[in-house]
Amino acid sequence: MSIVFRDFLLYAYFVIAIVSAAGGSKIGFSAVFVLFILLCAYFPLLKRAERRSRDMGLSVVILLWVPKFFAELMLFSAGERIRGRWKKAYEIHLNPAVVKTFETKEILQMLERDLLLIYQKMQGDLLLWRTSFPVPARIRAMIRGNGNAFWKKGDWFIPPFPLTSRDIDRKGARIGAFLIEHKNVLL
């Protein structure tokens, strides 16, 4: 099952659920539909993303692929524009097992190392995030000094896929995007 089809099914479920709640019918169909989506599409995708990130050498970051249409929709909903073209878009997620195991200072060091590794290996890709976790100072400086990046308070208009918004404090949430181009200078 393709990821675009999976996303279509997810948003179709939300529409069906709203219509079902308003009309009082098809509630059973909606429950079966969401179960189908979660079991057949999403959980294998998340495990594959975790494995790919681990194989890439990332210790705390999990990169979840986002279809280009949804990445553009997320940028539009944030009122931001990224100049340039990107090959692929990824959402950055923190591995909850690692976050629970280490102290914040150690996680920040691992996060900085992972993000710099991503920067070296993923030329031409777009990174998207929504987090309440602190971003390492070196990475914030890269974002601020880049015309193809933003980082601001707020949240994406598009709801997160189930089970991906792990431990996010919505009041302190920040969203952002960064187009990796090697003309950007590392500090």
C-alpha positions as CSV (number, residue, x, y, z in Angstrom):
1,M,0.0,0.0,0.0
2,S,1.5,3.3,-1.0
3,I,1.9,6.1,1.5
4,V,-0.2,8.5,-0.5
5,F,-3.0,6.0,-0.5
6,R,-2.5,5.5,3.3
7,D,-2.8,9.2,3.9
8,F,-5.9,9.4,1.7
9,L,-7.5,6.6,3.8
10,L,-6.6,8.4,7.0
11,Y,-8.2,11.7,6.0
12,A,-11.2,9.8,4.4
13,Y,-11.6,8.2,7.8
14,F,-11.8,11.6,9.5
15,V,-14.4,12.8,7.0
16,I,-16.5,9.5,7.5
17,A,-16.2,9.8,11.2
18,I,-17.5,13.4,11.3
19,V,-20.3,12.5,8.9
20,S,-21.1,9.4,11.0
21,A,-21.2,11.4,14.2
22,A,-23.4,14.1,12.6
23,G,-25.8,11.6,11.0
24,G,-25.7,8.9,13.7
25,S,-25.0,6.1,11.3
26,K,-22.1,4.1,10.0
27,I,-20.2,4.3,13.3
28,G,-19.3,0.6,13.2
29,F,-18.0,1.1,9.6
30,S,-15.8,3.9,10.8
31,A,-14.3,1.9,13.7
32,V,-13.5,-1.0,11.3
33,F,-12.0,1.4,8.8
34,V,-9.6,3.0,11.3
35,L,-8.6,-0.4,12.6
36,F,-7.8,-1.4,9.0
37,I,-5.7,1.7,8.4
38,L,-3.7,1.3,11.6
39,L,-3.0,-2.4,11.3
40,C,-2.4,-2.7,7.5
41,A,-0.7,0.6,6.7
42,Y,0.7,2.6,9.5
43,F,2.4,0.4,12.0
44,P,4.6,-1.3,9.3
45,L,5.5,2.1,7.9
46,L,6.6,3.4,11.3
47,K,8.7,0.3,12.0
48,R,10.3,0.7,8.5
49,A,11.1,4.4,9.2
50,E,12.7,3.4,12.6
51,R,14.8,0.8,10.9
52,R,15.9,3.1,8.1
53,S,16.9,5.8,10.5
54,R,18.9,3.3,12.6
55,D,20.6,2.0,9.5
56,M,21.5,5.5,8.5
57,G,23.4,5.9,11.9
58,L,20.8,8.1,13.7
59,S,20.6,7.5,17.4
60,V,17.6,9.7,18.5
61,V,16.0,10.9,15.3
62,I,13.4,9.0,13.3
63,L,12.8,10.3,9.8
64,L,9.2,9.7,8.6
65,W,8.7,10.3,4.8
66,V,6.0,12.8,3.9
67,P,4.5,12.9,0.4
68,K,5.4,16.1,-1.4
69,F,1.7,17.3,-1.6
70,F,1.3,17.0,2.2
71,A,4.7,18.8,2.8
72,E,3.5,21.7,0.5
73,L,0.2,21.7,2.3
74,M,1.9,21.9,5.7
75,L,4.1,24.8,4.5
76,F,1.1,26.6,3.1
77,S,-0.9,26.1,6.4
78,A,2.0,27.6,8.3
79,G,2.1,30.6,6.0
80,E,5.7,30.0,5.0
81,R,7.4,29.4,1.7
82,I,10.6,27.5,1.1
83,R,12.5,28.6,-2.0
84,G,14.0,25.9,-4.1
85,R,13.1,22.4,-5.0
86,W,13.4,19.4,-2.8
87,K,13.6,15.7,-3.7
88,K,11.9,14.3,-0.7
89,A,10.4,15.6,2.5
90,Y,10.7,14.0,5.9
91,E,9.2,14.7,9.3
92,I,11.7,14.6,12.2
93,H,10.5,12.6,15.2
94,L,12.4,11.8,18.4
95,N,12.7,8.1,19.3
96,P,10.6,7.8,22.6
97,A,12.7,5.0,23.9
98,V,15.9,7.1,23.7
99,V,14.2,10.2,25.1
100,K,13.0,8.2,28.2
101,T,16.4,6.7,28.7
102,F,18.7,9.8,28.7
103,E,18.9,13.2,30.3
104,T,18.0,16.3,28.2
105,K,21.7,17.4,27.9
106,E,22.7,14.0,26.5
107,I,19.7,13.9,24.1
108,L,20.6,17.4,22.8
109,Q,24.1,16.2,22.0
110,M,22.8,13.1,20.2
111,L,20.1,15.3,18.4
112,E,22.8,17.7,17.2
113,R,25.0,14.8,16.0
114,D,22.0,13.2,14.2
115,L,20.9,16.5,12.6
116,L,24.4,17.2,11.3
117,L,24.6,13.6,10.0
118,I,21.3,14.2,8.2
119,Y,22.7,17.5,6.8
120,Q,25.7,15.6,5.3
121,K,23.8,12.7,3.9
122,M,20.5,14.2,2.6
123,Q,21.4,16.9,0.1
124,G,18.3,18.4,-1.5
125,D,15.7,17.1,1.0
126,L,13.2,19.0,3.1
127,L,13.0,18.4,6.9
128,L,9.8,19.3,8.7
129,W,9.2,19.3,12.4
130,R,6.8,20.1,15.2
131,T,8.4,19.9,18.7
132,S,8.3,21.2,22.2
133,F,11.8,19.8,22.8
134,P,14.7,22.2,22.6
135,V,16.6,22.5,19.4
136,P,20.4,22.6,19.7
137,A,21.8,26.1,19.4
138,R,24.1,25.2,16.5
139,I,21.1,23.9,14.5
140,R,19.0,27.0,15.4
141,A,21.8,29.2,14.1
142,M,21.8,27.2,10.8
143,I,18.0,27.7,10.6
144,R,18.2,31.5,11.3
145,G,21.0,32.0,8.8
146,N,19.2,30.2,6.0
147,G,16.7,31.7,3.6
148,N,15.2,28.3,3.0
149,A,14.2,27.6,6.5
150,F,11.9,28.8,9.3
151,W,11.3,28.0,12.9
152,K,8.4,29.6,14.8
153,K,5.9,29.1,17.5
154,G,2.7,27.4,16.6
155,D,1.4,24.1,15.2
156,W,0.6,22.6,11.8
157,F,-2.9,23.1,10.6
158,I,-3.0,19.5,9.4
159,P,-3.5,17.1,12.3
160,P,-0.7,14.7,13.0
161,F,-1.0,11.0,12.0
162,P,-2.1,8.9,15.0
163,L,0.7,8.0,17.3
164,T,3.3,10.3,15.8
165,S,2.8,13.3,18.1
166,R,4.6,11.8,21.0
167,D,4.8,13.9,24.2
168,I,4.4,17.3,22.6
169,D,3.5,20.2,24.8
170,R,1.1,22.1,22.5
171,K,1.6,25.4,24.3
172,G,5.4,25.4,23.8
173,A,5.3,23.8,20.4
174,R,7.3,25.1,17.5
175,I,7.1,24.2,13.9
176,G,9.8,24.5,11.2
177,A,11.3,23.4,8.0
178,F,14.8,23.3,6.6
179,L,15.8,22.7,3.0
180,I,19.2,21.0,3.0
181,E,21.5,22.7,0.6
182,H,25.3,22.3,0.9
183,K,25.8,25.9,0.0
184,N,24.5,26.5,3.6
185,V,27.5,27.1,5.9
186,L,27.9,25.0,9.0
187,L,28.9,26.9,12.0
